């Protein structure tokens, strides 16, 4: 990541390309995250409640404690790694410190809220379905914003290099 700070991203075409390919992979992860959410539920509280508490009409059972614990265990690690990687890349851009702090904080909080939302719906109160929906949307928005900021920075650096060193 030091290559952002030292300006090496302007000289290292291959490294720049690898980071862009990584970000393309993360875009696919972002899309599949949304697809998985909408495969199980939609943006209505009733669908969230039905997913976590079960539904007689759909013949589904409530999510089990063990099942939710296994999903949370994996999500907490994987989302943490994803977010630390994306925020680290974003921190090395030349955007304002205020934006970096705001977007980093928003992403971490929304990821934790998204994970917590299901637990709250299942074990506290179905009214937390609104919280789960808001947390999911905020997480998707913040991840997309991180991706856009980093991709924009990499492309802008590459364009500046091409302008400074015409072939």
MARGUKE-430644 format. One record per residue (C-alpha): residue in one letter; x negated, z negated, y negated. Coordinates in steps of 0.02 Angstrom, whole numbers, padded with zeros to 5 digits, always signed. Layout:
N
aXZY ...
***
This chain:
167
x+00000+00000+00000 x-00150-00015-00114 x-00144+00173-00134 x+00003+00152-00255 x-00093+00028-00363 x-00255+00125-00368 x-00169+00292-00399 x-00227+00360-00233 x-00052+00425-00199 x-00093+00559-00326 x-00245+00612-00225 x-00192+00580-00046 x-00070+00717+00001 x-00065+00670+00184 x-00031+00486+00151 x+00103+00535+00025 x+00182+00649+00154 x+00178+00512+00287 x+00264+00388+00171 x+00396+00520+00130 x+00424+00552+00316 x+00442+00365+00344 x+00570+00359+00205 x+00662+00506+00284 x+00669+00405+00444 x+00739+00258+00346 x+00872+00371+00271 x+00927+00409+00450 x+00929+00222+00486 x+01034+00195+00329 x+01158+00329+00381 x+01170+00262+00559 x+01199+00086+00490 x+01350+00150+00395 x+01410+00248+00545 x+01398+00095+00658 x+01495-00010+00533 x+01633+00120+00519 x+01638+00143+00707 x+01693-00038+00726 x+01790-00069+00565 x+01830+00002+00395 x+01838-00067+00219 x+02000-00163+00247 x+01999-00350+00282 x+02118-00326+00429 x+01994-00214+00520 x+01853-00339+00492 x+01961-00481+00555 x+02013-00379+00707 x+01832-00340+00748 x+01772-00521+00738 x+01927-00613+00798 x+01992-00484+00921 x+02154-00389+00921 x+02297-00391+01046 x+02354-00219+00985 x+02182-00144+01019 x+02150-00251+01174 x+01987-00319+01103 x+01917-00494+01120 x+01842-00602+00985 x+01654-00587+00962 x+01569-00723+01063 x+01448-00849+00991 x+01311-00788+01108 x+01342-00605+01068 x+01337-00638+00882 x+01181-00744+00900 x+01092-00603+00992 x+01140-00476+00859 x+01088-00595+00719 x+00923-00632+00804 x+00879-00447+00809 x+00951-00407+00636 x+00862-00548+00547 x+00694-00487+00608 x+00723-00300+00591 x+00809-00308+00422 x+00673-00424+00359 x+00538-00301+00412 x+00633-00154+00338 x+00663-00242+00173 x+00486-00309+00155 x+00419-00133+00186 x+00537-00049+00063 x+00517-00181-00072 x+00329-00177-00049 x+00329+00011-00077 x+00444-00012-00227 x+00332-00147-00301 x+00190-00023-00309 x+00287+00101-00416 x+00276+00105-00604 x+00456+00052-00632 x+00489-00103-00737 x+00456-00275-00666 x+00634-00322-00709 x+00703-00182-00600 x+00585-00229-00459 x+00637-00411-00461 x+00822-00371-00477 x+00823-00240-00339 x+00714-00343-00220 x+00822-00497-00242 x+00983-00399-00225 x+00924-00320-00063 x+00869-00483+00018 x+01027-00576-00035 x+01143-00436+00020 x+01057-00422+00191 x+01077-00609+00220 x+01256-00604+00156 x+01298-00458+00270 x+01234-00553+00421 x+01320-00714+00368 x+01485-00625+00332 x+01527-00596+00514 x+01491-00777+00558 x+01603-00836+00417 x+01747-00724+00471 x+01730-00775+00653 x+01702-00961+00637 x+01761-01016+00464 x+01906-00915+00393 x+01971-00736+00406 x+01976-00727+00216 x+01787-00705+00222 x+01823-00526+00276 x+01819-00482+00090 x+01646-00561+00080 x+01587-00462+00232 x+01648-00298+00156 x+01567-00333-00012 x+01403-00385+00070 x+01399-00227+00177 x+01430-00115+00026 x+01301-00208-00078 x+01172-00195+00061 x+01202-00008+00081 x+01192+00017-00108 x+01033-00085-00127 x+00945+00001+00019 x+00993+00171-00052 x+00928+00118-00223 x+00762+00063-00147 x+00746+00229-00058 x+00785+00328-00215 x+00662+00229-00321 x+00518+00250-00199 x+00553+00434-00161 x+00570+00472-00346 x+00405+00385-00383 x+00313+00480-00247 x+00383+00648-00299 x+00347+00614-00483 x+00167+00566-00441 x+00147+00726-00341 x+00218+00833-00482 x+00101+00750-00607 x-00046+00788-00493 x+00006+00970-00482 x+00021+00981-00671 x-00150+00902-00697 x-00235+01007-00563 x-00156+01180-00563 x-00213+01288-00419 
***
